Structure formats: structure tokens, C-alpha cells
Amino acid sequence: MTLVGLSLKRHLPSTTRIALNPAGAVPYYSGLYAYDMLGLTNRHIAHVPVSMGSGFAGHEKGDGAYILDQAPEIIFIGNVAIAPLGLDPIKVMMWNVDGLLRSEKEIAEDPRATRLYVPDMLPLGDGRQVVFLRRRDFTIPRRI
């Protein structure tokens, strides 16, 4: 996650907003504004009602619709796991669908997601990270 954060800092505008579940090292090292999809540092998600014991402890909260409403430029999917180069982003996401957390599942199921975002792979060193990029005039360097 340190590699991801430092790469984002080097290659993206400082005004880029990201959304992700592990809102620690990536926002810290990137310096980018981050929406914490688990609610540890996000007041709205922190107050979302949840049935405790319904998922992985400490990872049950989320609100995909809220995240889409905020329109971050990049939404990280799959806990910032880096996949080998050459894989199709849709296939990577579908392989991990059972492991997606609440906000990620809700984003994937929301019809707005395909209108507003395009799945892509963020190049990072020897691998790539599955992300959703906001369609509205946002591009990433092909090699970060």
C-alpha cells in the first residue's frame, strides 16, 4: 500500500480524490483526499446502521451510493491488491466478487457505476490494481 500511495503522489494531481477500504497508508503516502469506505474516518459511513456479525469483523459498514454521490476520480476495488500484468480488469473483479466488501458490492450493483465509471487496471511496478476511473475527463498515466 505504501507503493500505491507513493506512486499516486508522483503521478496524479494533488486534487485527485480517491475512495478505498484500507484508508491508511495509501492516503497517507499519496497525500490525496480519500473517502474511507469502511467509515473509520468518514462520519456518514460511520453512522450507517449495520447488522453486526454479518461480515468480516470491522469491515461490515459501507455505503456505495454515498461514495458514488461523492464522485471521486478513482475508486479502488479489492482492498488495493495488486494483480499480475496482462489481466482483464473485469475478470479480476469478477474473480473477487465474493470477497468484495459492502461499499464495493453496492458500487458494482449500482447502475450509475457503469455510467459514471469505467473499470481499469492502474499500473504499479510489476502488477496492476483494479480500479474504477471516473469517466468525466479523468485519465491516469499508463505507467505509474
C-alpha positions as CSV (number, residue, x, y, z in Angstrom):
1,M,0.0,0.0,0.0
2,T,3.0,2.2,0.5
3,L,4.0,1.7,-3.1
4,V,0.5,2.6,-4.3
5,G,0.4,5.7,-2.2
6,L,3.9,6.9,-3.3
7,S,3.0,6.1,-7.0
8,L,-0.2,8.1,-6.8
9,K,1.6,11.1,-5.2
10,R,4.2,11.1,-8.1
11,H,1.8,10.8,-11.0
12,L,-1.6,12.3,-10.1
13,P,-2.7,15.8,-9.5
14,S,-2.9,16.7,-5.8
15,T,-6.7,17.4,-6.3
16,T,-7.4,13.8,-7.2
17,R,-10.0,12.2,-4.8
18,I,-9.9,8.5,-4.1
19,A,-12.2,6.1,-2.4
20,L,-11.0,2.8,-0.8
21,N,-11.4,0.5,2.1
22,P,-7.9,0.5,3.6
23,A,-7.7,4.2,4.3
24,G,-4.4,4.3,6.0
25,A,-1.1,4.0,4.1
26,V,-2.5,4.9,0.6
27,P,-4.0,8.3,1.6
28,Y,-1.0,9.0,4.0
29,Y,1.7,8.4,1.3
30,S,-0.3,9.9,-1.6
31,G,-1.5,13.0,0.2
32,L,-4.7,12.6,-1.7
33,Y,-8.2,13.2,-0.3
34,A,-9.7,9.8,0.5
35,Y,-13.2,8.6,1.2
36,D,-12.9,5.8,3.7
37,M,-15.4,3.2,2.6
38,L,-15.3,1.5,5.9
39,G,-16.2,4.6,7.9
40,L,-13.3,4.8,10.3
41,T,-12.6,8.4,9.1
42,N,-15.9,9.1,7.4
43,R,-18.7,10.4,9.6
44,H,-21.5,9.4,7.2
45,I,-20.4,5.8,6.8
46,A,-19.5,5.5,10.4
47,H,-23.2,6.1,11.3
48,V,-24.7,3.7,8.7
49,P,-26.7,1.0,10.5
50,V,-25.3,-2.5,10.1
51,S,-26.2,-5.9,11.4
52,M,-23.1,-6.8,13.4
53,G,-21.8,-10.3,12.8
54,S,-23.0,-10.2,9.2
55,G,-19.5,-10.0,7.7
56,F,-15.8,-9.8,8.4
57,A,-15.3,-8.1,11.8
58,G,-14.6,-4.4,11.4
59,H,-15.4,-4.5,7.6
60,E,-19.2,-4.6,7.7
61,K,-20.0,-0.9,7.2
62,G,-20.2,0.9,3.9
63,D,-22.5,2.9,1.6
64,G,-21.8,2.5,-2.1
65,A,-24.4,5.0,-3.1
66,Y,-22.9,7.7,-0.9
67,I,-19.4,7.0,-2.4
68,L,-20.9,7.4,-6.0
69,D,-22.6,10.6,-4.9
70,Q,-19.2,12.0,-3.9
71,A,-17.8,11.3,-7.4
72,P,-14.1,10.5,-6.5
73,E,-11.9,10.3,-9.6
74,I,-10.7,6.8,-8.6
75,I,-12.5,4.1,-6.6
76,F,-10.2,1.2,-5.5
77,I,-11.7,-2.2,-5.6
78,G,-10.4,-5.4,-4.0
79,N,-8.6,-3.9,-1.0
80,V,-5.7,-2.5,-3.1
81,A,-4.5,-5.9,-4.0
82,I,-2.0,-5.9,-6.9
83,A,-2.7,-8.4,-9.7
84,P,-0.2,-9.6,-12.3
85,L,0.2,-7.6,-15.5
86,G,-1.9,-8.6,-18.5
87,L,-5.2,-9.5,-16.7
88,D,-8.5,-8.1,-17.8
89,P,-9.9,-5.7,-15.1
90,I,-13.5,-7.1,-15.3
91,K,-12.2,-10.7,-14.9
92,V,-10.1,-9.8,-11.9
93,M,-13.1,-8.1,-10.3
94,M,-15.4,-11.0,-11.0
95,W,-12.9,-13.5,-9.5
96,N,-13.0,-11.4,-6.3
97,V,-16.8,-10.7,-6.2
98,D,-17.3,-12.9,-3.1
99,G,-14.6,-11.1,-1.3
100,L,-15.9,-7.6,-2.0
101,L,-16.9,-5.5,1.0
102,R,-20.2,-3.7,1.4
103,S,-19.4,-0.4,-0.4
104,E,-17.6,-2.3,-3.3
105,K,-20.6,-4.7,-3.8
106,E,-23.1,-1.8,-3.7
107,I,-21.0,0.2,-6.2
108,A,-20.7,-2.8,-8.5
109,E,-24.5,-3.3,-8.4
110,D,-25.5,0.4,-8.8
111,P,-26.5,1.2,-12.4
112,R,-24.8,4.6,-12.0
113,A,-21.4,3.0,-11.7
114,T,-21.3,1.9,-15.4
115,R,-22.5,5.3,-16.5
116,L,-20.0,7.3,-14.3
117,Y,-17.0,5.0,-14.1
118,V,-15.0,2.6,-16.2
119,P,-13.1,-0.4,-14.8
120,D,-9.4,-0.2,-15.4
121,M,-6.1,-1.5,-14.1
122,L,-3.8,1.0,-12.5
123,P,-0.3,0.1,-13.5
124,L,2.0,-0.2,-10.4
125,G,5.5,-1.7,-10.8
126,D,5.2,-5.3,-11.8
127,G,1.5,-5.5,-11.3
128,R,-1.8,-3.7,-11.6
129,Q,-4.6,-2.7,-9.3
130,V,-8.3,-3.0,-10.3
131,V,-9.9,0.5,-10.0
132,F,-12.9,2.3,-11.3
133,L,-12.0,5.6,-13.1
134,R,-14.5,8.4,-13.3
135,R,-15.4,8.8,-17.0
136,R,-15.6,12.6,-17.0
137,D,-12.2,13.6,-18.4
138,F,-10.0,11.7,-16.0
139,T,-7.1,9.7,-17.2
140,I,-4.1,8.1,-15.5
141,P,-0.6,7.6,-16.8
142,R,-0.2,4.2,-18.3
143,R,2.9,3.6,-16.2
144,I,2.9,4.6,-12.6
